[in-house]
Amino acid sequence: MNLLVEQSLNGARQRNLLRSMLNSKVFKFGEFVLKSGQTSPIYIDLRECFGYADLMGLACDGLKSLIGTADVSFDAIVGVPYAALPYATLVSYHNSKPLIIIRKEAKSYGTKKLVEGLYKKGEKVIVIEDVVTTGGSIKDVVNILRDEELIVEHVFCLLDREQGGAEKLKEHGITLHSLLNMGTVLTFLRAVDAIDDETSSKIISALNLPYKELKHLQVSPEMEDLTRLPLCNLGRLPLEERAKQAVCPLNKKIFSLMLKKNSNLCLAVDYTEAEKILQLVEKAAPFVVAIKVHADAITDFSTDFTAKLVRLANDHEFVIFEDRKFGDTGNTNILQLKGAQRIAEWADVVTVHAVQGSDSNGAIFRQ
């Protein structure tokens, strides 16, 4: 399913981002000479976003979600100078990660540094870019970072112009993740009648894009209220389709197990003796998707018990669900996850009280 018409939070966010970009005149039509020397009937000026706080918020929320979906580990964030720096700054703040700035040329005074920020050799960094065409600017930045002995493997951008940048970056061991691409932008513009078929064909031809025509979709030009959720109707889709659309690795695993076992059972095992729990789990394991336990209620809890439980989970393919109901401060939650029962080492899923708010829950999500 195309994200543009998907009834989900991510789908609504993408539509609102594109609507806001259109209203803020980010998309300009005419005859423009690009940095590469190529003539284009469309110019996408993402610097226009800087004048609209709500639009910047939508863009950075999208980048944050994109980074989360990619599920990559990193120690710091780098913005390609200079247009990507505002996005990188906001994404750095929302991910609680340091921001590294690269100058186009080293200072002639003071520290005379080319790379500014808090980092150590051997750390992993991700790069934020606004628009990717050929990937040349990114390669320059990556070379500087690698000279500093930093590890760079992933780049996240607002827009991939689909003109070979992703492929060229891949040759240098870099994976490009894009929030939008030209196909999505043009499909949206056509859907809201901002361009007609003739204009879209001219753009596709002029930019030598990797497709001949656009999908015809229906998208309302009106902004959606993202607070009026749930928007998602995935429960009505076939399980196979839900598995394809899942972006979270755990969700994919659960959907896969449901399909493979033809089951949606989660067995709550409330025994307090380890041996009884293991005996029941061994009998039920072939038929269930998940096993739920209460570690703090097991009177003879031990690492030997969890090792056997994990072995059963691997052999019989089920998810281990620890119903701990974390609800303390963020730091205490982490201590409990890593404490005497070492829940973080053997449980696939834990329960958390939402009433404690983001400071409490966010700490667990970051684990």
Phi, psi and omega per residue, in radians:
M1 nan 2.374 3.106
N2 -1.233 2.308 -3.101
L3 -1.057 -0.464 -3.132
L4 -1.069 -0.518 -3.118
V5 -1.980 0.088 -3.125
E6 -1.268 2.298 3.123
Q7 -1.507 1.281 -3.130
S8 -2.533 2.962 3.123
L9 -1.077 -0.766 3.137
N10 -1.119 -0.670 3.093
G11 -1.119 -0.786 3.121
A12 -1.115 -0.677 3.112
R13 -1.092 -0.758 -3.135
Q14 -1.127 -0.753 3.130
R15 -1.100 -0.774 3.135
N16 -1.125 -0.657 3.097
L17 -1.064 -0.820 -3.126
L18 -1.177 -0.694 3.087
R19 -1.061 -0.800 -3.125
S20 -1.145 -0.667 3.087
M21 -1.111 -0.714 3.117
L22 -1.130 -0.802 -3.135
N23 -1.135 -0.488 -3.115
S24 -1.612 0.172 3.077
K25 1.060 0.649 3.021
V26 -1.226 -0.611 -3.136
F27 -1.592 2.065 -3.109
K28 -2.065 2.415 -3.075
F29 -2.059 2.478 -3.095
G30 2.734 -2.345 3.067
E31 -2.294 2.015 -3.032
F32 -2.225 2.478 3.039
V33 -1.718 2.084 -3.106
L34 -1.410 2.964 3.138
K35 -0.994 -0.562 -3.131
S36 -1.306 -0.146 -3.085
G37 1.644 -0.128 -3.129
Q38 -1.332 2.482 3.074
T39 -1.578 2.335 -3.067
S40 -2.310 2.434 3.069
P41 -1.342 -0.127 3.141
I42 -2.359 2.464 3.060
Y43 -2.234 2.210 -3.125
I44 -1.842 1.820 -3.022
D45 -1.733 1.558 -3.085
L46 -1.241 -0.198 3.056
R47 -1.169 -0.362 3.076
E48 -1.100 -0.432 -3.133
C49 -1.091 -0.516 -3.032
F50 -1.057 -0.425 -3.098
G51 -1.475 -0.013 -3.062
Y52 -2.288 1.882 -3.066
A53 -1.070 -0.715 -3.133
D54 -1.116 -0.688 3.125
L55 -1.164 -0.723 3.081
M56 -1.070 -0.679 3.111
G57 -1.096 -0.765 3.121
L58 -1.103 -0.752 -3.130
A59 -1.104 -0.782 -3.083
C60 -1.304 -0.563 3.011
D61 -1.075 -0.704 3.113
G62 -1.123 -0.743 3.111
L63 -1.133 -0.713 3.120
K64 -1.068 -0.767 3.121
S65 -1.131 -0.689 3.128
L66 -1.084 -0.734 3.120
I67 -1.134 -0.737 3.122
G68 -1.099 -0.705 3.136
T69 -1.143 -0.634 -3.138
A70 -1.164 -0.431 3.077
D71 0.951 0.894 3.102
V72 -1.895 2.573 3.093
S73 -1.587 2.474 3.130
F74 -2.743 2.723 -3.097
D75 -1.835 -0.388 -3.099
A76 -2.740 2.918 -3.098
I77 -2.130 2.396 -3.139
V78 -2.113 2.313 3.045
G79 -1.775 2.317 3.087
V80 -1.207 2.204 -3.092
P81 -1.225 2.481 -0.107
Y82 -2.011 -0.287 -3.024
A83 -1.128 -0.460 -3.102
A84 -1.508 -0.155 -3.056
L85 -1.070 -0.735 3.108
P86 -1.040 -0.699 3.114
Y87 -1.172 -0.775 -3.134
A88 -1.083 -0.644 -3.141
T89 -1.103 -0.821 -3.131
L90 -1.185 -0.713 3.125
V91 -1.138 -0.661 3.078
S92 -1.041 -0.799 -3.134
Y93 -1.102 -0.825 -3.061
H94 -1.255 -0.329 3.084
N95 -1.772 0.027 -3.140
S96 0.940 0.770 3.124
K97 -2.152 2.599 3.121
P98 -1.102 2.634 3.078
L99 -1.823 2.285 3.065
I100 -1.931 2.316 -3.136
I101 -1.982 2.338 3.069
I102 -1.902 2.220 3.094
R103 -1.439 2.625 3.071
K104 -1.226 -0.462 3.005
E105 -2.603 2.557 -3.082
A106 -1.116 2.577 3.073
K107 -1.094 2.577 3.088
S108 -1.659 0.131 -3.110
Y109 -2.496 3.047 3.103
G110 1.059 -2.282 -3.101
T111 -1.325 -0.311 3.134
K112 1.023 0.561 -3.116
K113 -1.429 2.578 2.988
L114 -1.638 -0.547 3.129
V115 -2.001 2.129 -3.094
E116 -1.973 2.377 3.076
G117 2.459 3.102 -3.105
L118 -1.723 1.970 3.138
Y119 -2.763 2.854 3.094
K120 -2.219 2.648 3.084
K121 -1.039 2.417 3.129
G122 1.593 -0.100 3.123
E123 -1.370 2.699 3.106
K124 -1.639 2.352 3.087
V125 -2.223 2.640 2.984
I126 -1.937 2.657 -3.085
V127 -1.941 2.373 3.077
I128 -1.882 2.271 3.086
E129 -2.277 2.686 3.094
D130 -1.466 -1.036 -3.124
V131 -2.178 2.373 3.072
V132 -2.017 2.158 3.069
T133 -1.942 -1.316 3.108
T134 -1.759 -0.258 -3.131
G135 1.503 0.113 -3.087
G136 -1.072 -0.791 -3.135
S137 -1.106 -0.660 3.141
I138 -1.160 -0.743 3.138
K139 -1.058 -0.669 3.098
D140 -1.080 -0.775 -3.141
V141 -1.140 -0.767 -3.127
V142 -1.080 -0.708 3.118
N143 -1.073 -0.714 3.111
I144 -1.117 -0.777 -3.129
L145 -1.137 -0.718 3.132
R146 -1.195 -0.527 3.036
D147 -1.119 -0.475 3.088
E148 -1.499 0.115 3.134
E149 1.125 0.609 3.005
L150 -1.713 2.629 -3.108
I151 -1.677 2.135 -3.135
V152 -2.191 2.063 -3.121
E153 -2.272 -0.295 -3.034
H154 -2.345 2.394 3.059
V155 -2.159 2.373 3.114
F156 -2.061 2.240 -3.100
C157 -2.275 2.763 3.052
L158 -1.267 -0.745 -3.044
L159 -2.432 2.207 2.978
D160 -1.762 2.027 -3.122
R161 -1.305 -0.013 3.067
E162 0.994 0.759 3.130
Q163 -2.106 0.631 3.014
G164 1.702 -0.058 -3.108
G165 -1.075 -0.779 -3.096
A166 -1.080 -0.720 -3.113
E167 -1.193 -0.713 -3.137
K168 -1.181 -0.646 3.104
L169 -1.177 -0.636 -3.140
K170 -1.070 -0.573 3.103
E171 -1.097 -0.395 3.140
H172 -1.780 0.277 3.101
G173 1.319 0.474 -3.096
I174 -2.084 2.270 3.075
T175 -1.694 2.236 3.124
L176 -1.693 2.229 3.056
H177 -2.004 2.158 -3.086
S178 -2.061 2.422 3.076
L179 -1.292 -0.699 3.117
L180 -2.333 2.717 2.937
N181 -2.309 3.024 -3.062
M182 -1.097 -0.621 3.119
G183 -1.043 -0.773 3.122
T184 -1.145 -0.778 -3.132
V185 -1.059 -0.870 -3.095
L186 -1.170 -0.659 3.088
T187 -1.074 -0.743 3.104
F188 -1.120 -0.848 -3.106
L189 -1.042 -0.657 3.095
R190 -1.232 -0.660 -3.092
A191 -1.144 -0.557 -3.126
V192 -1.760 0.242 3.088
D193 1.083 0.503 3.036
A194 -1.370 -0.419 3.008
I195 -2.398 2.791 3.078
D196 -1.832 -3.138 -3.093
D197 -1.090 -0.645 -3.129
E198 -1.125 -0.773 3.140
T199 -1.142 -0.753 -3.135
S200 -1.105 -0.659 3.113
S201 -1.141 -0.693 3.107
K202 -1.090 -0.739 -3.131
I203 -1.138 -0.795 -3.140
I204 -1.049 -0.749 -3.132
S205 -1.205 -0.800 -3.081
A206 -1.111 -0.662 -3.094
L207 -1.620 -0.010 3.133
N208 0.930 0.845 -3.110
L209 -1.282 2.687 -2.997
P210 -1.403 0.699 3.048
Y211 -2.788 2.781 -3.058
K212 -1.688 -0.546 -3.130
E213 -2.589 2.928 -3.077
L214 -1.733 2.716 2.959
K215 -1.247 2.471 3.096
H216 -1.686 1.915 -3.117
L217 -2.089 2.810 3.058
Q218 -1.891 2.062 3.141
V219 -2.328 2.260 3.103
S220 -1.261 2.478 3.083
P221 -1.360 -0.131 -3.083
E222 -1.407 2.436 3.098
M223 -1.138 2.539 3.113
E224 -1.749 2.568 3.094
D225 -1.464 1.856 -3.074
L226 -1.254 -0.185 3.129
T227 -1.488 -0.227 -3.124
R228 -1.654 1.330 -3.109
L229 -2.084 2.857 0.192
P230 -1.405 2.452 3.012
L231 -1.603 -0.363 -2.937
C232 -1.292 2.350 3.069
N233 -2.059 0.526 -3.067
L234 -1.078 -0.402 -3.123
G235 -1.093 -0.355 -3.132
R236 -1.587 -0.125 -3.138
L237 -1.483 2.694 3.036
P238 -1.044 2.633 -3.092
L239 -1.029 -0.655 3.131
E240 -1.053 -0.711 -3.133
E241 -1.208 -0.684 3.106
R242 -1.108 -0.655 3.110
A243 -1.114 -0.699 3.135
K244 -1.142 -0.650 -3.053
Q245 -1.446 -0.301 -3.105
A246 -1.115 2.340 3.112
V247 -1.863 -0.403 3.120
C248 -1.355 2.228 -3.130
P249 -0.979 -0.666 3.132
L250 -1.149 -0.756 3.105
N251 -1.060 -0.747 3.108
K252 -1.032 -0.732 -3.137
K253 -1.114 -0.770 -3.118
I254 -1.130 -0.796 3.101
F255 -1.039 -0.733 3.140
S256 -1.075 -0.750 3.124
L257 -1.160 -0.677 3.119
M258 -1.074 -0.737 3.124
L259 -1.190 -0.790 -3.073
K260 -1.148 -0.717 -3.076
K261 -1.648 -0.109 -3.069
N262 0.913 0.843 -3.042
S263 -2.581 2.635 2.982
N264 -2.250 0.460 -3.041
L265 -1.453 2.348 2.939
C266 -2.086 2.038 -3.083
L267 -1.640 2.107 3.070
A268 -1.522 2.010 -3.130
V269 -1.824 1.818 -3.026
D270 -1.789 0.314 3.035
Y271 -1.142 2.728 -3.133
T272 -1.869 -0.031 3.126
E273 -1.937 2.280 -3.045
A274 -0.987 -0.779 -3.073
E275 -1.125 -0.718 3.108
K276 -1.101 -0.697 3.123
I277 -1.075 -0.834 -3.104
L278 -1.121 -0.652 3.127
Q279 -1.117 -0.780 -3.141
L280 -1.189 -0.725 3.137
V281 -1.048 -0.731 -3.120
E282 -1.087 -0.631 3.129
K283 -1.290 -0.675 -3.035
A284 -1.529 -0.365 -2.967
A285 -0.881 -0.730 -3.099
P286 -1.150 -0.260 -2.988
F287 -1.953 -0.073 -3.039
V288 -2.070 2.743 3.084
V289 -1.616 -0.535 -3.107
A290 -2.516 2.629 3.030
I291 -2.089 2.192 -3.113
K292 -1.874 2.274 3.137
V293 -2.278 2.905 3.031
H294 -2.113 1.638 -3.053
A295 -1.032 -0.649 -3.076
D296 -1.289 -0.101 3.105
A297 -1.776 -0.063 -3.112
I298 -1.502 2.019 -3.001
T299 -1.217 -0.492 -3.139
D300 -2.037 0.689 -3.133
F301 -1.023 2.427 3.128
S302 -2.740 2.895 3.080
T303 -1.186 -0.456 3.073
D304 -1.126 -0.686 3.100
F305 -1.092 -0.847 -3.106
T306 -1.166 -0.594 3.102
A307 -1.091 -0.734 3.125
K308 -1.194 -0.659 3.132
L309 -1.138 -0.753 3.112
V310 -1.121 -0.678 3.123
R311 -1.093 -0.739 3.092
L312 -1.112 -0.703 3.135
A313 -1.096 -0.696 3.119
N314 -1.226 -0.710 -3.099
D315 -1.228 -0.693 -3.021
H316 -1.880 0.008 3.062
E317 1.012 1.380 2.978
F318 -2.529 2.878 -3.116
V319 -1.685 2.387 3.094
I320 -1.623 2.164 -3.004
F321 -2.050 1.883 3.110
E322 -1.679 2.000 -3.050
D323 -1.538 1.063 -3.024
R324 -1.373 -0.490 -3.110
K325 0.990 1.073 3.109
F326 -1.082 2.376 -3.097
G327 -2.710 0.432 -3.109
D328 -1.766 -2.895 3.055
T329 -1.162 2.799 -3.102
G330 -0.958 -0.816 -3.102
N331 -1.135 -0.713 3.130
T332 -1.165 -0.671 3.078
N333 -0.999 -0.750 3.136
I334 -1.136 -0.730 3.113
L335 -1.075 -0.679 3.120
Q336 -1.202 -0.668 3.102
L337 -1.073 -0.659 -3.061
K338 -1.772 0.062 -3.024
G339 -1.278 -2.665 -2.992
A340 -0.978 -0.627 -3.115
Q341 -1.496 -0.150 3.068
R342 0.866 0.814 -3.051
I343 -0.991 -0.666 -3.098
A344 -1.090 -0.353 -3.077
E345 -1.491 -0.399 -3.035
W346 -2.211 -0.325 -3.106
A347 -1.565 2.392 3.044
D348 -1.477 -0.565 -3.066
V349 -2.385 2.446 2.987
V350 -2.270 2.734 3.061
T351 -1.690 2.571 -3.073
V352 -2.402 2.402 3.052
H353 -1.303 2.091 -3.120
A354 -1.269 -0.417 -3.035
V355 -1.091 -0.332 -3.116
Q356 -1.277 -0.296 3.073
G357 1.568 3.138 -2.992
S358 -1.180 -0.573 -3.129
D359 -1.085 -0.644 3.126
S360 -1.370 -0.900 -3.056
N361 -1.237 -0.610 -3.121
G362 -1.039 -0.612 3.139
A363 -1.092 -0.687 3.127
I364 -1.215 -0.742 3.138
F365 -1.044 -0.624 -3.120
R366 -1.266 -0.232 3.071
Q367 -1.440 nan nan
